Amino acid sequence: MSSAAADLSVMVLDRDGKGVREAVVTLVPAVPVAAPSPKAAVMDQRHKAFVPGVLAIAVGDSVEFPNNDSVSHQVYSFSPAKRFKLPLYKGEAHPPVTFDKPGLVVLGCNIHDAMVGYIYVTPAPYFGTTDAAGGFAVKDLPKGDYQLAVWSPYIADAPPSLTRVVHVEANESASVRMQLSLPLRARPEPRPRRRIWDY
């Protein structure tokens, strides 16, 4: 850890105190910092499901969509942040898709209606998703104030209740506990909406 940095840990818990997995955590500093360099990520398909179910990436990152399932899939999105469709495929490699606008991208499969996945494209320089226990950590975070926000397709709490300002001091570890007040949704929202292919 540098002399002016700190470690921050975040716990996202449901109203019963159990960890919420695959919740997106973003941290926006009060003092702007340089955007991270573009990276490559992977949204796999296994057992008729997107893996991971929620993927957090930075604006400008690219995502590969391999199909390691035993059946064919046709991935699509009609989300304003990124509209695209991949031809029906199984085990074939497609060129990565670049996500150049911030926002939520809801994924579906034109063959399997039950499949739903989410790509959260953020301009925040610090972000990630919680682990199975609901935890997320950032190391070497510069001292200062940060706007912390949490999102998950299963969280029903109002967005304003899922944000707060966090202050971190140099050479001090900080922790934040975010506990929900409403039960988690039984199924994720929003759902993918199929439309007539017009592009």
Buried (B, 14 or more C-beta within 10 A) or exposed (E): EEEEBBBBBBBBBBEEEEBBBBBBBBBBBEEEEEEBEBEEBEBBBEEBBBBBBBBBBBBBBBBBBBBEBEEBBBBBBBBEBBEBBBEBBEEEEEEBBBBEEBBBBBBBBBEBEEBBBBBBBBBBBBBBBBEEEBBBBBEEBBBBEBBBBBBBBBBEBEEEEBBEEBEBEBEEBBEBEBBBEEEBEEEBEEEBEEEEEEE
